[in-house]
Amino acid sequence: MAFRKYKVEWLLLMSGIVCAVISVFCDIQSVENTTWFSRSGSIMVLVAAIVEYRLSSYVYDDVDTAAQETAKKRASMPQISDNPLVNGIFKSKITSKPQSPKSRSILSLTSHVLIISGTIAWGYGDVLVG
């Protein structure tokens, strides 16, 4: 399964979510007026930003894979014409677009959602829980 490749990233995101859940529980149980939930928003944003940074390093692998696929397609393509210019133009139109795996796309989307919800918790967490 491709999710195992991103185990560290998933653990980071889950730790941010667990931190927020624990802080909500602490704020609700506390007699004093605490703001642990709004502080946990900053932790959620931080871990999600770290995950996004780690995911950005995989883009180079996607580009390299797409370049290799493009080279294979061009090498296996038969001659269209005797004119090398026509063949060059036709082969230049064959390119493979870099694509990320679905598991990484889901991870990136989850990270984006955590950044947004963490920012809202960070800014308005004291109003939401208090």
C-alpha positions in Angstrom: 0.0 0.0 0.0 1.3 3.5 -0.9 0.2 5.0 2.4 3.1 3.2 4.2 5.5 5.4 2.2 4.2 8.5 4.0 4.0 7.0 7.5 6.0 9.9 9.1 3.8 12.5 7.4 0.6 10.8 8.6 1.9 10.5 12.1 2.8 14.2 12.1 -0.8 15.1 11.0 -2.3 12.8 13.5 -0.2 14.3 16.3 -1.5 17.7 15.5 -5.1 16.5 15.5 -4.6 14.6 18.8 -3.0 17.8 20.3 -6.1 19.7 19.4 -8.5 17.1 20.8 -6.6 16.9 24.0 -6.5 20.7 24.3 -10.3 21.0 23.7 -10.8 18.4 26.5 -8.5 20.4 28.8 -10.3 23.7 28.1 -13.7 22.1 28.7 -12.6 20.5 32.0 -10.8 23.5 33.3 -12.4 25.8 35.8 -10.2 28.7 34.8 -10.5 30.5 31.5 -7.7 28.8 29.5 -6.9 29.0 25.8 -5.2 25.7 25.2 -7.4 25.1 22.1 -6.3 28.3 20.4 -2.7 27.5 21.2 -3.1 24.0 19.7 -4.0 25.7 16.4 -0.5 26.9 16.1 0.8 23.3 16.5 -1.7 22.0 13.9 -0.5 24.7 11.4 3.2 23.9 12.2 2.9 20.1 11.7 0.8 20.6 8.5 3.4 23.0 7.1 6.2 20.5 7.9 4.2 17.8 6.1 3.8 20.1 3.1 7.5 20.8 3.1 8.3 17.1 3.2 5.8 16.4 0.3 7.4 19.0 -1.9 10.6 16.9 -2.1 8.6 14.2 -3.9 7.8 16.5 -6.8 11.3 15.9 -8.3 10.6 12.2 -8.4 7.4 12.9 -10.3 9.1 15.1 -12.9 11.9 12.5 -13.3 9.4 9.7 -13.8 7.5 11.8 -16.4 10.7 12.6 -18.3 11.6 8.9 -18.4 8.1 8.0 -19.7 8.3 10.7 -22.4 11.7 9.4 -23.5 10.4 5.9 -23.8 7.4 7.1 -25.8 9.6 9.1 -28.2 12.1 6.2 -28.6 9.4 3.7 -29.5 7.6 6.0 -31.9 7.9 5.0 -35.6 9.1 7.4 -38.2 6.3 9.6 -39.6 8.1 11.2 -42.4 11.5 11.2 -44.2 11.9 14.8 -43.1 13.7 14.9 -39.8 12.1 18.3 -39.0 8.6 16.8 -39.3 9.6 13.9 -37.1 11.2 16.3 -34.5 8.1 18.4 -34.3 5.8 15.4 -34.0 8.0 13.8 -31.3 8.2 17.1 -29.4 4.4 17.0 -28.9 4.6 13.7 -27.0 5.1 14.5 -23.4 4.0 12.9 -20.1 2.6 15.1 -17.5 4.1 14.7 -14.0 1.4 13.2 -11.7 1.5 12.5 -8.0 0.1 9.2 -6.6 -3.4 9.3 -5.2 -2.1 8.6 -1.6 0.1 11.7 -1.8 -2.8 13.8 -3.1 -5.0 12.7 -0.2 -2.2 13.5 2.2 -1.7 16.9 0.7 -5.4 17.7 0.8 -5.6 16.6 4.5 -2.6 18.8 5.2 -4.3 21.8 3.5 -7.5 21.2 5.5 -5.4 21.0 8.7 -3.7 24.3 7.9 -7.0 26.0 7.4 -8.7 24.5 10.5 -5.5 25.1 12.6 -5.5 28.8 11.5 -9.1 29.2 12.5 -8.5 27.5 15.8 -5.4 29.6 16.3 -7.3 32.9 15.7 -10.7 32.1 17.1 -10.1 29.1 19.4 -10.7 31.2 22.6 -14.0 32.3 21.3 -15.1 28.9 20.1 -14.3 26.9 23.2 -14.6 29.7 25.8 
